[in-house]
Amino acid sequence: MQNASSNALAPTPAKKGTARVALVDLKESSRYLLTECFRQFGIETVLVSTSAAERLRQEKFEACVLNLVPGAEAIMEAARTSASNSRLVLYGLGGSAHEAMRYSKYGINAMFQEPLERPAALKLVRATHMLVLHEFRRYARIPIMTEVTVVSNDGRRISASSLDVSSGGMSLKSAEDMSAGTNVEISFSLLTLPRVCVRGVVTWRKTRSFGLHFDPADTRRQKVKEWIDAYLES
C-alpha cells in the first residue's frame, strides 16, 4: 500500500483527449475566473498548489498559468526542461510586458494583467485556445514574448518585445515609433533557437505596436520557420 506522501505526488489522471491547464498558486478569485474562461473552449483547469515544479516535470499539461513572483523561475525551468511540457503554452499573471522580459528565456506566450477582468481574460483565452488545444494547422502565429532588437537602415536602434511570430513575420510591442515601410534588421532568440538576425520591412503601425514581414530573400528566416515547425509538431 502506498503511503500518504507518495499519494500526494501521484499525477492527477487526465480525461482522455482533454487539454489541461495548470493553475499554479493562484488566489481563489483568479482560479474561478480563469476556470470559467477556459471551460468555454473545452479546456480543463487543474489547481497546482504544492510541489508545482515536480508536477510540471512529471505530469502532462497543455498550458500553465502562474504569477510572476519570486519562485516562478524555478517552475518555468521545470516545465521547459520537461520532456512532456517543454512546449506547453505558458501564461504569466501580473506585472507588465516589460517585467515579463526578465523571464524571456522561458518563452512566456501571453500575459494576463492584474487585476483580472473577465472581458480581457476571455479575450486572451479566445486568442490562444487553439494553441492549447493543439489545433496548430489553424493557428498561423505563435504567441510568445521575447526581447527583440530592431535596427533600421539608417542605423537607428530600438528595443521591443515580441507579441507573436510566424514563418513570415512578427508582431512587436514598443514605446518607440517605427514607421510603416521602414526596412529593418531584427535579432532575437526563441527558447531552443539561438539568437538569429533577419531582415524585414515594417508593414503596419498602431499605438505602441507594429508588425513586420521577413524579407523572402533572407535565407536566415529559414531558421525561424524550422523552429516554428518543430514547436508545432512537438
Secondary structure, 3 states (H helix, E strand, C coil): CCCHHHHHHCCCCCCCCCCEEEEECCCHHHHHHHHHHHHCCCCEEEEECCCHHHHHHHCCCCEEEEECCCCHHHHHHHHHCCCCCCCCEEEEECCCHHHHHHHHHHCCCEEECCCCCHHHHHHHHHHHHHHHCCCHHHCCCEECCCEEEEEECCCCEEEEEEEEECCCEEEEECCCCCCCCCEEEEEEEECCEEEEEEEEEEEEEECCEEEEEECCCCCCHHHHHHHHHHHHHC
